[in-house]
Amino acid sequence: MNKKLIYGLCAASFLMTACDYNEDNFPGFDQEPLTDVVYYEGEFTGKYPTEGYFSLVQGDEESGKATIEKALIEMLEDTYPYCDKGSSAKIKVKVADVMPSQEKEPAYEDAYELSTADYDAMGTGKNEPGEHDNFSYRIDPNDYLPDFCAGKYADKAEGFICKIIYKYYSNRVTTTQAKYYKKGADGWTEEPLIPYDADKKLPLEEQDYDAMGIEAGEPGANDTFVSDEQADAYLPIFLQNKYTYVAKEGLTVEVTYKVSGKEKKTIYRYNGSAWEVYNPKASIVVSVTERITVMKFDGKEWKLSNLISDIKELSLTNAEYTKLVEWVKENKPEFMSTQNTTSEYYFGADTKNNNINNKYSTWTQYYNVDGYLNDLKDEEIQVIMDERLAKEAFPLILLPDMVDNPDPDISYTVIYKIYGGRGNGNYAMSFYYSKEDNAYTWDEMAPVMQ
């Protein structure tokens, strides 16, 4: 679905009519400014990275979100060159959940990112770092960074470890990488990452090989695998049987075994249904799913507001409108209708018509309690009306009972009916649930007509 609301078009409709403007004929247009407010809901039509999806690396999700935001901004600016504050978009994108390398950084004392001047100081000629301000397969960082560290950290004692962050160009893509260097008696040397330690260690014993078969050519015949291919075929099944009742997704086991009599070690990881060879030095794509990005335009630029997995629509029924009326009757009785018991003018709930009455003239003439609406323009009154629903009625009074099992990864869209005000019709507001606060929060987007 692709929606775009431009309220300025409503003004054009008004100009084409031959009748006088008034609140009864044109509800919602008293003093309403002409705006170009866009609401887009649909698929991502921009360019994905080479993999065909965006990536969120566990522990560094913000970097991935920044990449997604940049791509979405380019798409929206191209699609809507002109739009006003209050514009918003919900765009579906493919996102991978990526588990990064599980090797750990050594305990370094200082981190430094190379500048243009640093690259230039290493040489600006052909195949030198300063030529393009990066390293590459032709320009090995280890040929330059030890000398760089010797100059930058000349006053440091032996044992000092630093992290040097640099740009690396490969396959037409420039990435940010890092190496670690340690000062020793004979100069600076690269400090390796701390190897990954598997959850369990399993050195195969005679009975383990026997369990995989003792006939000629089988592992138990000579307590060894005859080839790497045989080990790759037998070990996942062996682990599946051995850890049937204790394996949980993510469990890793370092298996020590023999191939043609020579000892070998391989780490296996349980993915939830099967055992796979696991390289802790490499990142793993755990899953690729469709996510929904929420974008807002603040009057100057588009910004990523949220990244969720689903949208759940909740329409108000007579029960919800009644609950609002009862709440006002108990907590704000001065805003109850003087004509009947089925409506109130704090939120505007009306149980007879099952809607929210936002008619400005009624609010200002009959329910202007203590003059709080005096001298306010219609659009200012509308802000009060919207915020009471967004900050009180929906998140505090209604949503806790409308949602059985709240999920922080879902956008809850409340659909309600308006009479008067910004215009007759069904509108929607969106909310997010915070597990930490056990509360719902409005996404601060303007109500969207359905």
Secondary structure, 3 states (H helix, E strand, C coil): CCCCCCCHHHHHHHHHCCCCCCCCCCCCCCCCCCCCCCEEEEECCCCCCCCCCEEEECCCHHHHHHHHHHHHHHHHHHHCCCCCCCCEEEEEEEEEEEECCCCECCCCCEEEECCHHHHHHCCCCCCCHHHHCCEECCECHHHCHHHHHHHHCCCCCCCCEEEEEEEEEECCEEEEEEEEEEEECCEEEECCCECCCCCEEEECCHHHHHHCCCCCCCHHHHCCECCHHHHHHHHHHHHHHHCCCCCCCCCEEEEEEEECCEEEEEEEEECCCCEEECCCCCCEEEEEEEEEEEEEECCCCEEEEEEECEEEEEECCHHHHHHHHHHHHHHCHHHECCCCCCEECCCCEECCCCEEECCHHHHHHHCCHHHCCCCCCHHHHHHHHHHHHHHHHHHHHHHHHHCCCCCCCEEEEEEEEEECCCCCEEEEEEEEEECCCCEEEECCCCCEEC
